[in-house]
């Protein structure tokens, strides 16, 4: 075996940038569009004949309500065998995937795009044309040579739905978006859509979408600058991490992401009081702590940071090996600092070892010997919620 083959393979990165795939392009003439509409109507009729679809649902009933279209897609997929003779490729063979071209020259994925887009447009413009009263600013004359700005009420005709749909037309076409249409239309501000662009597709649920909508759109530009290709990951996990990202210098943001992977977003969601305790961290310590920074209490961080790099690394490793899934609960408890960590860290600082490997072995043994004591201490806290610096 060659030296090259025996070398350690590079570690897989802790985080991968989310890839954004736009809905497929669909360019069809009037004749093909007519075939798609008729094919959909035929599918509805076949499902009706087999008592698989509510008989009150026709083509328009389904497209008028996004939830109806979502259910229709699912019923179609669950019963694809019914369409072995009608949904076929150019050779006449049944189509069982969404990427093969049908007899009329489009894929099922493209058909889905057309139907979702049509349903979305109907939903977006549903309220357009209504007359509503809005407050608007208007300049009026004040005295002879001056004007002032006042707020007045004015009746206007709604057109926001059509405007927003035109902005989003390019990114709408996935069936999962049918559950997002109300959020897109009524909650997501237009300035946010302008800044996010294709990245809006990283938002896959309404809860995270509402978090994104609450952030000032100008902050997105700063965050994009700070996190680069991982901006979509931030958006996908909601936007509560954004204030934390903006707290740190760009180079430190990159260090946290590199060391922590996806848990970095949980770290960035922590409050400023905790960040103030982290200002002495350098890249080496960030790398050692890793995801521990997403849950450790400030008091425990202060105690452990008294160790030099090698001994800190050994201690973190020993604690992870000893406590495994319970470590977040343990290091998240600030009352552990004085009672347990302080004397432990003191002993590790003064522990004599001829080299780092000897210290690692001694550290591992010492932490393992403390396991029962620490678990007993945690149990003694009773039913109280784990305390941390963020409860203060």
N, C-alpha and C positions, 0 to 999 in steps of 0.2 A: 504493500500500500504506500502511495507516495506521501511526501510531507504535506502536500496540498490537501489530500484527502483526509489526513488525520487532524488538520487544523479545526478548531472549534468553529461551528457555523455561527454567523452573526446573529445576535438576539433579535427576535421579531419585535418591532417597536410596540410600545405599550398602547399606542393610539394610531389609528388610521383616519385620514381625512375622509369624510363622507362624500361619496360620489353622487352627483346630481344628474339624473337622466330625464330629459324633457320628454313629454308625450310625443308619439311619432307624428311626423308631418303627414298631412292628408291633403292631397290635391286631386280632386275628382271633378269630372264634368257633370252636367245636369243628368245625363242618362245613368251614370254609375251611382250618383246620389239617389236617384229614383229606385234603382235596384236594391240599394242598401235599405231604404225605407220599406220597400215591399218585402224584402227578406226578413226584416225585423217583424213586420206585421204577420208574416207567415209563421215565424217562430212563436209569436204570441198565440196564434190560432192553434198551433200544434200542442202547446202547453195547456191551452184551454180544453182541447179534446181529450187530454189525458188527466184532466182534473188536477193539474199541478200549479195552476195559476188562477188567482181570483178572476172569475169570469166578468166582473165589472171593470176590469182593467183593460183598456184598449191602448193603442199607440200613444195618444195624447195624454191619457190618464197617467201612464207610466212616466212620460217625459216631463210632465208638469210638476211631479213631486220627486225630488232627488232620492228620497228613501224608497220610493216605489221602484225606481230604476236600479238602485243598489240591490234590492231583493230579486228583481228580474234577472240581473246578471248572475246572481248566485244560483238561482233555480236553473238557469240555462246551463251553467257549468256542471251542476250536480246531475243533469240529465242529458249530457252531451251525446250519449248513445242514441237518443231519439232522433238526432239530426244527421245520422250516418248517410242518408240519401239526399239531403237538401243542403247541408253545409259541406261542400266538397271542393277539392283543389281543381286545377285546370285539367287534370287527368281523370277527374271523376271519383277520386278516392276520398274517403271521409277525412275531415280535418280534426285533429285531436290536440292541436296546440294553437297559440295565438299569433305565431309569427309566420305561418305558411300562408301564401296568397290563396284567396278563394277564387272560385271560377270567374267572378266579376273583377278580379285584379286588386283587391284590397285584403289586408289581413284582419283577423278578428280584433287585434289590438287597435287597428285604425278605425274599425267600426265602433269600438268602444269609445275611442277619442271623439268621434263625430257625435255619438249619442250623449256622452257626458257633457260635451261642449254645448250642445243644443239645450240640454236640461239646465245647465248652469246659466245660460243666457236668459232663458225663460224665468228662472228663479231670481236673477239679479235685477231684471227690469220689472218685476212684478208690481212694485210700488211706484214706478216712474209714471209721471203724468198726474199724480195726486198733487193737489194744492195744499201747501203747508205754510205755516207762519214761522219765519226765521228772523233772528236778530242780525242786523247788519250795521256796519259803521258807515256814516254818511257825513260829508262836510256841508255845513250850512253857514250862511252869512251871520256874522256877529258884529254889530255896529256897522260902520260904513266901509272901512278898509280891511276888515279882518274876517276870518272864517274860523270855525271851530268844528271839531269832530264829535258827533253824537251817535248814540246807538238807537236805532229805530227798528220797529217791527215791519216786516214786509212779506206779503204773500208771494211765494215763488212756486214754480212747477218743478217737481223732483225729476232730476235726470242723472243722479249719482250712480244708479245701478248700471246703466248702459256705459257710462264713462269708466267705471271700475272694471266691468267685464272686458271692455276693449283693451284695458291695460293688462289684464290677466289672461287674455285669450290664448297666448302662446304657451302658458304653463298649465292650463287646465285640460285634463283629458284622462286622468287615472280614476278608477272606480273608487279608491279610498277617499278621493277628494269630495265625493258626494256628501260625506258627513261633515265636510269643512266649509261648504258653500255659505251657510248662514254666518259663520265666523268671518269669512272673506268679505261678505257683503256688508255686514252690520258692525263689525268690531275692528277689523284691520284698517288703520288709517292709510289714505293714499300716499302721504309722504313716506311711510314705512315701506310700502310696495315699491316705490321708486328707488329707495336705497337698497332694499333686499334683492330685487330682481329675481333671478332664478333661485336664489337661496331660500325663497319662501317655500320651496318644495321640501326643505329640511324639516318643516313644521308638520308633523304627522298627527297631532291631536290638538283639540281645542284648548285644553288646559295649558299646554306649553305656549300655544299661540297667544293666549291672553296675557301671559307673562311678557312675551315679545312686544305686544301692542302697548304695554304700559311704559316701555322704555322710550326715551326721547330719540327720535330717528337720527339725530346728529351723533348720538353716542355710538351708533352702529359703525359709522365711518372710523371712529377712533379704535373701536374693538377690532375691525378688519385689519387695521394697520398693526395692531398689537399681536394678533394670533394668526394672521395670514390664512393658510389653507384650512385651518381648523375653525374658521368662522362658522361654517355650517354645523359643526359639532356643537358649538355654543348655542346656536339658534335651536337645534334639535332638542337640546336639553332644557329649553326654556331660557329666560334671559336674566334670572336672578343672579347669575354669575358675573354679569357685566360690570356692576359697580366695583366688584373685587378686582376684575381684570384691569379696570382703569386706575386702580390704586397703585399698581406696580409699574416699574419701568419695563419697556418692551423686552429687554434682554432677560430680566427676571421672569417675566411671563413665559417666555420660551423655556426657561429652565424648569419651571414648575410643570409645564405640560410634558416636557421630555421625561421628567422623573416620575410623574404621577399618572400619565395617561388620562383616561376618561374620568378618573377620580379628581382630576384637577378642577373640574367644574364645581364639585362639592366644596373643595378648598376655597375657590373664589367666591362662593356664596357665604362664607363666614364673615363675621362683622369686623368693622374697622378696629375695634378694641383688640381683637386677636391679631390682626395684621400688625398692629403696633408692637406686639411682642415678637414679631418675626423679622423685624427690620435688620437684625444683625446676621441673618442667614446669608451665607454665600452659596455659590453653586455646588460646592462639595457637600455641604450640610443638607442642602435641598435634595441632592441625589441620595444621600443616606436615609433621610427621613421618608422620602417618597410619599406614598399614600397616607402615612401616619399623620401628615400635616392636615389631612381632611377631617380628622376627628380628635386629635390630642388636645387636652385642655391647656390653656396658656401656662398655668402653674406647673404642670408636668413638663411642658416644653422648656421652661426656665430651668428646672432641675436637671433635665437630661442634657441640656446644652452646655453644662459645666464640664462635660467629658470632652477629651480631644477627639479628633476625627476617627481614629482607629478604634478607640474604646466605645465611642458612640455607635459605630457601625456594628461592632460585636454585640452590644447591648440590645439594639433594635432587632438584630437577627435572632438573638436568644429569646426575646420576648415574643416574637412572632412564632417561633418554633414551639414555645411553651404554651401560649394561650390561644393561638390560632384565631378562630372566629370571634372569640370573646375579647380580643385585644382592643377593638374600638370602644367597647363598653368600659373596659378597665382604664385605658389611658384617657378616655373622655371624662373620667371622674376626677375633679380637681382636688377633692379631699385626700386623694392618694399621695399628693405631692409631699406634704410634711411627714405624714405617718409612715409611708413606705419608701418613696423614691429618694428622699433626701439622704437618709442613712445608707441606702443601697448605693447611690451615686458616690457618696463619700468613700465607701469601702472600695468601689471600683477605681476611684482616682488614686488611692494609695496602695492598691493591690500590686505587688511586685511580680513581674513576669519577664522572663528573659527575651521573649519576642511576642509578636502579635498573636501567633498561633497558640502559644501557651495561655495568653490572656483569654482568647476565644473559648478555649476548653474550660478554663476556670469560670468565666462569665456564664457559660451555658449551664454549668453545674450549679452555680449560685442562684441563677434565676429559676431553675427547675426546683431547687430546694425551697424557694419562696412561694411556689405555686399555691400550696394549701393556705399559707398565711394570707396571701392576697385575695384568694377566693373567699376565705372566711371574713376578711375585712369588707369585701364587697357585699357579702350577705348580711353583715351587721348593719349596713346602711338601711336595711328594711325595705319598705315599699316606696321609699322616696325616689323621685326621678333622678337619674344620674346628673350630677351638677357639673357645670362647666363655666368657663369665663363668660359664655354668651348668655347665661341666665341672669347675670348681674345687671 
